[in-house]
């Protein structure tokens, strides 16, 4: 309990919200995932249970065609007032977040590490923009460095939070 109290204190001093599985603000769609996180750390301002949530993901090496398809998708979603969920990674993910911000759509970036360990580092400025009309979230405690094996778990959160996931562009592998 002492460790839990210390973690809660860290979150409070960092303006990080905690959503437990039983909280009304916890993403209801995510509860349908068999191994949904018991706790979700969040920074920003968003209603995760909004009517329409769309995940947009894809390759880190996006082509111009992939970027244009993603732009058209986000533009069409403006009329539906959807939340865009992605992973803040290079390529399709970051361009989906940026297009959402530019279109005044709320967006959620799901991280593979703690909320204080933005990866890649160059996307910190975008994470700050996202929090203006959205949130960054993670199931990892503050201070957790993203590791390769955390990314598939992050992807289940992206999928679980979304009504639909659109894979814009991906390698055959």
C-alpha positions as CSV (number, residue, x, y, z in Angstrom):
1,X,0.0,0.0,0.0
2,X,2.9,2.3,0.7
3,X,4.2,1.9,-2.9
4,X,0.7,2.5,-4.3
5,X,0.4,5.7,-2.2
6,X,3.8,6.9,-3.6
7,X,2.6,6.2,-7.1
8,X,-0.6,8.1,-6.6
9,X,1.3,11.1,-5.2
10,X,3.6,11.1,-8.2
11,X,0.6,11.1,-10.5
12,X,-1.1,13.9,-8.6
13,X,2.0,16.1,-8.7
14,X,2.4,15.4,-12.4
15,X,-1.3,16.1,-13.3
16,X,-1.8,12.5,-14.3
17,X,-5.3,11.1,-14.0
18,X,-5.9,7.5,-12.9
19,X,-8.7,5.5,-14.4
20,X,-9.4,2.2,-12.7
21,X,-11.3,-0.5,-14.5
22,X,-14.4,0.2,-12.3
23,X,-14.3,4.0,-12.8
24,X,-17.1,5.5,-14.9
25,X,-14.5,7.4,-16.9
26,X,-12.6,4.3,-17.9
27,X,-12.9,3.6,-21.6
28,X,-16.0,1.3,-21.8
29,X,-14.9,-0.3,-25.1
30,X,-11.6,-1.3,-23.6
31,X,-13.4,-3.4,-21.0
32,X,-14.3,-5.8,-23.8
33,X,-10.7,-6.7,-24.3
34,X,-9.9,-9.9,-22.3
35,X,-6.7,-8.5,-20.8
36,X,-7.7,-4.9,-20.5
37,X,-5.5,-2.9,-18.1
38,X,-6.8,-2.6,-14.6
39,X,-5.5,1.0,-14.5
40,X,-5.0,3.5,-17.2
41,X,-2.9,6.6,-16.7
42,X,-4.0,9.7,-18.6
43,X,-2.9,13.2,-19.1
44,X,-5.1,15.7,-20.9
45,X,-8.8,16.2,-21.2
46,X,-11.1,13.8,-23.0
47,X,-14.2,11.7,-22.6
48,X,-13.1,8.2,-23.6
49,X,-16.7,7.1,-23.9
50,X,-17.7,9.4,-26.7
51,X,-19.9,7.9,-29.3
52,X,-17.4,7.4,-32.1
53,X,-13.8,6.4,-31.7
54,X,-11.6,5.4,-34.6
55,X,-8.1,4.0,-34.4
56,X,-5.7,5.0,-37.2
57,X,-2.4,3.1,-37.4
58,X,0.1,2.1,-40.0
59,X,3.7,1.8,-41.1
60,X,6.4,4.0,-39.6
61,X,7.7,4.5,-43.2
62,X,4.6,6.1,-44.7
63,X,4.5,6.8,-48.4
64,X,3.0,9.9,-49.8
65,X,0.0,7.8,-50.9
66,X,-0.5,6.5,-47.4
67,X,-0.3,10.0,-46.0
68,X,-2.9,11.3,-48.5
69,X,-5.3,8.4,-47.7
70,X,-4.9,9.1,-43.9
71,X,-5.6,12.8,-44.6
72,X,-8.8,11.9,-46.5
73,X,-9.9,9.6,-43.7
74,X,-9.4,12.2,-41.0
75,X,-11.1,14.9,-43.1
76,X,-14.2,12.6,-43.5
77,X,-14.2,11.9,-39.7
78,X,-14.5,15.6,-38.9
79,X,-18.2,15.4,-39.9
80,X,-18.7,12.6,-37.4
81,X,-16.9,14.4,-34.5
82,X,-14.9,11.2,-33.9
83,X,-12.0,10.7,-31.5
84,X,-8.8,9.6,-33.3
85,X,-6.7,7.0,-31.4
86,X,-3.1,6.1,-32.4
87,X,0.3,5.3,-31.0
88,X,2.4,8.5,-31.5
89,X,4.9,6.5,-33.5
90,X,6.7,7.8,-36.6
91,X,4.8,7.6,-39.9
92,X,1.0,7.1,-40.1
93,X,0.5,7.4,-36.3
94,X,2.0,10.8,-35.8
95,X,0.5,12.2,-39.0
96,X,-3.0,10.9,-37.9
97,X,-2.6,12.8,-34.5
98,X,-1.4,15.9,-36.3
99,X,-4.2,15.8,-38.8
100,X,-6.7,15.4,-35.9
101,X,-5.2,18.4,-34.1
102,X,-5.3,20.5,-37.3
103,X,-8.9,19.5,-37.9
104,X,-9.9,20.2,-34.2
105,X,-10.7,16.6,-33.6
106,X,-9.9,15.1,-30.2
107,X,-7.1,12.6,-30.4
108,X,-5.6,10.0,-28.0
109,X,-2.0,8.9,-28.1
110,X,-1.5,5.5,-26.5
111,X,2.1,5.1,-25.2
112,X,4.2,2.0,-24.7
113,X,6.0,3.5,-21.6
114,X,5.1,5.8,-18.8
115,X,3.5,9.2,-19.6
116,X,6.8,10.9,-18.6
117,X,8.7,8.8,-21.2
118,X,7.4,10.0,-24.6
119,X,8.7,7.9,-27.4
120,X,10.0,8.8,-29.8
121,X,11.5,11.8,-28.0
122,X,11.0,14.2,-31.0
123,X,7.2,13.7,-30.6
124,X,7.1,15.4,-27.1
125,X,5.9,18.7,-28.7
126,X,3.1,16.8,-30.5
127,X,2.1,15.1,-27.2
128,X,1.7,18.5,-25.6
129,X,-0.5,19.6,-28.5
130,X,-2.6,16.5,-28.3
131,X,-3.3,17.1,-24.6
132,X,-4.9,20.4,-25.5
133,X,-7.9,18.6,-27.2
134,X,-7.3,15.0,-26.2
135,X,-5.0,12.9,-24.1
136,X,-1.9,10.7,-23.8
137,X,-2.6,7.4,-22.1
138,X,-0.6,4.4,-20.9
139,X,-1.1,1.4,-18.7
140,X,2.5,1.8,-17.5
141,X,3.6,3.5,-14.3
142,X,5.4,6.8,-14.5
143,X,9.1,6.3,-15.1
144,X,8.6,3.1,-17.2
145,X,10.9,3.3,-20.3
146,X,9.2,1.9,-23.5
147,X,10.6,-1.5,-24.5
148,X,10.1,-3.4,-27.7
149,X,7.8,-6.0,-26.1
150,X,5.5,-3.3,-24.7
151,X,4.4,-2.1,-28.1
152,X,2.1,-5.1,-29.0
153,X,0.4,-4.5,-25.6
154,X,0.0,-0.9,-26.5
155,X,-1.7,-1.9,-29.7
156,X,-4.3,-3.9,-27.9
157,X,-5.3,-0.7,-26.1
158,X,-5.6,1.2,-29.3
159,X,-7.8,-1.5,-30.8
160,X,-9.8,-1.9,-27.6
161,X,-10.6,1.8,-27.2
162,X,-11.8,2.0,-30.8
163,X,-15.1,1.2,-32.6
164,X,-13.0,0.6,-35.7
165,X,-9.3,0.5,-36.5
166,X,-8.1,1.5,-39.9
167,X,-4.7,0.2,-40.9
168,X,-3.8,2.8,-43.6
169,X,-0.6,1.3,-44.8
170,X,1.6,-1.6,-43.5
171,X,4.3,-4.0,-44.7
172,X,3.4,-7.5,-45.6
173,X,5.1,-8.8,-42.5
